[in-house]
Amino acid sequence: MNWKICLVLFSLLFFNLSVRLSAQDSIPNASFENWSIIGSNEVPDNWQFLSGKIVKDSAGYQSNYAIKLEVYNPGFENNSGLAKTGFPLNSLPSTLKGFVKCNVMPNDTVYIEFLCYSGNSLVASGKWISTSSITSYAPFSVSIDSSGITSIDSAVIILTSGCCSTFGGASIGTELVVDELELNFYTGIKEKSETEKKNEILIYPNPTTGTFTLSVRTGQSAVSNKLQIYIYDIFGELVHLTEITDRNSEIKIPKMSKGIYFVKVNNKHNEYIKKIICQ
C-alpha cells in the first residue's frame, strides 16, 4: 500500500463527524440509488470518494445501482479504490450487512470496515476482508461487540479495493462492488449461553475433507429465514460464504487446504462459531 493511502486510512481511524444531524438508525443512501457529479466523478450521495476509481455500477443487487471501487493508476503509482461515509447513530448496531462481489488480483485484498464512535473516541469496530474473488453477489456481515459500550453517537463505513502492503501495493484489476447496506440492532433479547449456542449448531463429520453437513438444532420447526454462513481460516481471512434455508445443509468448500477453520453462522438473534478441522 502506498504512503498516501496509509495516511488516509490512518486518519479515518480518528474520524469524527463534524456535522451533527438528527439521531437516526439507518445508513443514508445505503442502496446507492442517488448519485451526484462532484468534480470529474459521479459519487453516491452522502458518500466521499477518496482514491482510485469509482463507478456507478448499473448491475445492483436488487435496485438499479451499486458502488464499484477499482484500483487506478494515474500515471505514477497504483491507487487503491477508497470511499467512506459518516452518519449519526443513536443505537449500537449488532451487525453491518449487505451484498458484495469482487475481483481480487493475486496477493491483493478488499475490505469493508465499520467504525462506531462516542464523541471523538472509537468505541467499537469490525471488518470484513476477502483475498478471493466473488463472481456474483453474496451476503457479507460485520459484527460489533457491545461489551463495555455505554454510548454511541456516530458511525463510519469504509470501502477499500486493493490494499496489501506486504506485496507492495494495490494491483490493477482488483475491484469491489457493494450494495444494499443495512444495520441490525440488539433487540434486548436475552443472549443464550455459549453452551446453549453450541448445542444449537452441529457440524459433521469433523474433521472433514472439505464437505460437511451443518445441522440447525433450534426449537424452530424449520429455518424460516436464510442463515448466513461464513468460513474463516486460522488467520481470520474469509475463504467461503454462502446462505442456507434447510435445517440440514451440505456445504462443500472447493480446494480446502488442510488446517483449522472457523464456521460462523448468523441468524436473527444470535451468532454461532464452530471450529472445524480439514484433513
Residue pairs with C-beta under 8 A, 6 or more apart in sequence:
1 9
1 80
1 163
1 164
1 165
1 169
1 170
2 77
2 78
2 79
2 169
2 170
4 51
4 79
5 51
5 79
5 80
5 82
5 163
5 170
6 165
8 50
8 51
8 82
9 82
9 158
9 160
9 163
12 84
12 115
12 156
12 158
13 115
13 122
14 120
14 122
15 84
15 86
15 115
15 117
15 156
16 117
16 119
16 120
16 154
17 86
17 87
17 88
17 117
17 153
17 154
20 88
20 153
21 87
21 88
22 88
23 88
23 89
23 90
24 87
24 88
24 89
24 90
25 89
25 90
25 91
25 93
25 183
25 185
26 182
26 183
27 85
27 87
27 157
27 181
27 182
27 183
28 45
28 46
28 85
28 87
29 44
29 45
29 46
29 47
29 85
30 98
30 180
30 181
30 182
31 60
31 62
31 63
31 65
31 179
31 180
31 181
32 44
32 60
32 63
32 65
32 66
32 67
32 178
32 179
33 60
33 63
33 64
33 65
34 44
34 45
35 42
35 43
35 44
35 45
35 56
35 65
36 42
36 43
36 45
37 43
38 49
41 49
41 54
42 54
42 56
43 49
43 54
43 83
44 56
44 65
44 67
44 83
46 85
46 87
47 67
47 83
47 84
47 85
48 83
48 84
48 85
49 82
49 83
50 82
50 83
50 84
51 72
51 79
51 80
51 81
51 82
52 69
52 70
52 71
52 72
52 79
52 80
52 81
52 82
52 161
52 162
52 170
53 69
53 70
53 71
53 72
53 81
54 67
54 68
54 69
54 70
54 81
54 83
55 67
55 68
55 69
55 70
56 65
56 67
56 68
57 65
57 66
57 67
57 68
57 177
58 64
58 65
59 66
59 177
60 66
60 179
60 180
61 99
61 137
61 179
61 180
62 179
62 180
63 179
63 180
65 179
66 177
66 178
66 179
67 83
67 159
67 177
67 178
67 179
68 175
68 176
68 177
69 81
69 82
69 83
69 159
69 160
69 161
69 175
69 176
69 177
70 81
70 161
70 162
70 174
70 175
71 78
71 79
71 80
71 81
71 108
71 161
71 162
71 170
71 171
71 172
71 173
71 174
71 175
72 78
72 79
72 81
72 172
73 79
73 172
77 169
78 162
78 169
78 170
78 171
78 172
79 170
80 160
80 161
80 162
80 163
80 169
80 170
81 159
81 160
81 161
81 162
81 170
81 174
81 175
81 176
82 158
82 159
82 160
82 161
83 158
83 159
84 156
84 157
84 158
84 159
85 156
85 157
86 154
86 155
86 156
87 154
87 155
88 153
88 154
89 116
89 152
89 153
89 154
89 155
89 183
90 152
90 153
91 152
91 185
91 186
92 116
92 124
92 144
92 146
92 149
92 152
92 185
92 186
93 116
93 144
93 155
93 183
93 184
93 185
93 186
94 143
94 144
94 146
94 184
94 185
94 186
95 141
95 142
95 143
95 144
95 183
95 184
95 266
96 112
96 114
96 126
96 141
96 142
96 144
96 157
96 181
96 182
96 183
97 139
97 140
97 141
97 142
97 181
97 182
97 183
97 184
97 228
98 112
98 139
98 140
98 178
98 179
98 180
98 181
98 182
99 137
99 138
99 139
99 140
99 178
99 179
99 180
100 112
100 128
100 130
100 134
100 137
100 138
100 139
100 140
100 176
100 177
100 178
100 179
101 134
101 135
101 136
101 137
101 138
101 177
102 110
102 130
102 133
102 134
102 161
102 174
102 175
102 176
102 177
103 133
103 173
103 174
103 175
104 110
104 130
104 131
104 132
104 133
104 174
105 162
105 171
105 172
105 173
105 174
106 171
107 164
107 166
107 167
107 171
108 131
108 162
108 163
108 164
108 167
108 170
108 171
108 174
109 129
109 130
109 131
109 160
109 162
109 163
109 164
110 129
110 130
110 160
110 161
110 162
110 163
110 174
110 175
110 176
111 127
111 128
111 129
111 130
111 160
111 163
112 127
112 128
112 140
112 142
112 157
112 158
112 159
112 160
112 176
112 178
113 125
113 126
113 127
113 128
113 142
113 157
113 158
113 160
114 125
114 126
114 127
114 142
114 144
114 155
114 156
114 157
114 158
115 122
115 124
115 125
115 155
115 156
115 157
115 158
116 122
116 123
116 124
116 125
116 144
116 149
116 152
116 154
116 155
117 123
117 152
117 153
117 154
117 155
117 156
118 149
118 150
118 151
118 152
118 153
119 153
123 149
123 151
123 152
124 144
124 145
124 146
124 149
124 152
125 144
126 142
126 143
126 144
126 145
127 142
128 140
128 141
128 142
128 238
129 236
129 237
129 238
130 237
130 238
131 237
132 238
132 239
134 241
137 177
137 179
138 241
138 242
139 226
139 228
139 241
139 243
140 241
141 228
141 230
141 266
143 266
143 271
146 186
157 181
159 176
159 178
160 176
161 170
161 174
161 175
161 176
162 169
162 170
162 171
162 174
163 170
164 170
164 171
187 269
189 269
191 270
192 200
192 270
197 270
197 272
198 272
198 274
199 217
200 216
200 217
200 218
200 270
200 272
201 214
201 215
201 216
201 217
201 265
201 272
201 274
202 214
202 215
202 217
203 212
203 213
203 214
203 215
203 263
203 274
203 276
204 212
204 213
204 215
205 212
206 212
206 276
206 277
207 276
207 277
207 278
207 279
208 276
208 277
208 278
208 279
209 256
209 278
209 279
210 252
210 253
210 254
210 255
210 256
210 278
211 250
211 251
211 252
211 253
212 250
212 251
212 276
213 248
213 249
213 250
213 251
214 229
214 244
214 248
214 249
214 251
214 263
214 265
215 247
215 248
216 223
216 227
216 244
216 247
216 248
216 265
218 267
222 247
223 244
223 245
223 246
223 247
225 245
225 267
225 268
226 243
226 244
226 245
227 243
227 244
227 245
227 265
227 266
227 267
228 241
228 242
228 243
228 265
228 266
229 240
229 241
229 242
229 243
229 244
229 251
229 263
229 264
229 265
230 238
230 240
230 241
230 263
230 264
230 265
230 266
231 238
231 239
231 240
231 241
231 253
231 261
231 262
231 263
231 264
232 238
232 239
232 261
232 262
232 264
233 239
233 259
233 260
233 261
234 259
234 260
234 261
234 262
239 253
239 256
239 261
240 251
240 253
242 251
244 251
253 278
256 278
257 278
258 278
258 279
259 277
259 278
260 275
260 276
260 277
260 278
261 275
261 276
261 277
261 278
262 273
262 274
262 275
262 276
263 273
263 274
263 275
263 276
264 271
264 272
264 273
265 271
265 272
265 273
265 274
266 272
